[in-house]
Amino acid sequence: MISFQTFKNNLRQVEGRIETACLSAGRAVGSVQLLPVTKNHPVDGVLYAARAGLLAVGENRVQEAGEKHAMQLADVRWELIGHLQSNKAKDAVAIFDRVQSVDSLKLLNRLNRCAEQAGKTLSILLQCNTGEDPNKHGFYVGDMGGALEAALAAEHLQVDGLMTIAPLDDDLDVAKAAFEGLRDVRDRLSVQYAVPLSELSMGMTGDLEAAIAAGSTQIRVGTALYGARDALRA
Ligand SMILES: *Cc1c(COP(=O)(O)O)cnc(C)c1O
């Protein structure tokens, strides 16, 4: 695990990238939130983020996040960014403040019931498979309207916006198309259903500039902040 000093240096560099990307897109620097992705790193990653004043962390597995969450070492919000199996929805509702990876109607309905039982309203994002990749999770673009209708009808869910993961590709134009695709879906649905859907969670270490240019409001960054992930924990 890197030292806190190294983390702070990395953070400064990422903040520099965000600033540059915002300036060239003509956007306010404060309009993009940085979500540090602490998955596959020890709990120190969460502590570093909290010490540096970051308010939330992203994790992709319920069990790993649950172990860190239970330590109660840092006052941060927890966001789930990885695929969630319906049978773990109850645990996820107990741990996470927001689930970004809502990718099926079955999961959506399960989360709604679990949130009701827990007596809370759960914030969610709808994950869109903008690349229409059959091996990836997320609603296809054509199914997003139905997914949003279901989310709006779910009394114990609050839908903040949309999330996507760009296809794995060295060609940044592929990522750019995915990000612009998500923004277009959001713009269309937001008018059609008269809801803001203000959060656009898109962009990671390798493609955050393209995401910010396309309108991202939250980038999810692991490697650039914490270095390569520990394969043993992966
Ligand atoms: C791991 C992960 C990230 C962070 O990726 P990096 O390339 O390490 O910045 C972002 N989003 C999701 C959904 C992830 O699973």
The ligand as an ORCA input file, in Angstrom:
! r2SCAN-3c Opt
* xyz 0 1
  C     -12.329     -0.358    -10.825
  C     -13.355      0.575    -11.331
  C     -13.049      1.929    -11.543
  C     -11.660      2.512    -11.356
  O     -10.839      2.152    -12.414
  P      -9.357      2.742    -12.584
  O      -9.033      2.468    -14.001
  O      -8.476      2.000    -11.629
  O      -9.416      4.191    -12.276
  C     -14.067      2.748    -11.970
  N     -15.317      2.282    -12.184
  C     -15.633      0.988    -11.989
  C     -17.043      0.542    -12.229
  C     -14.677      0.099    -11.563
  O     -15.008     -1.182    -11.377
*
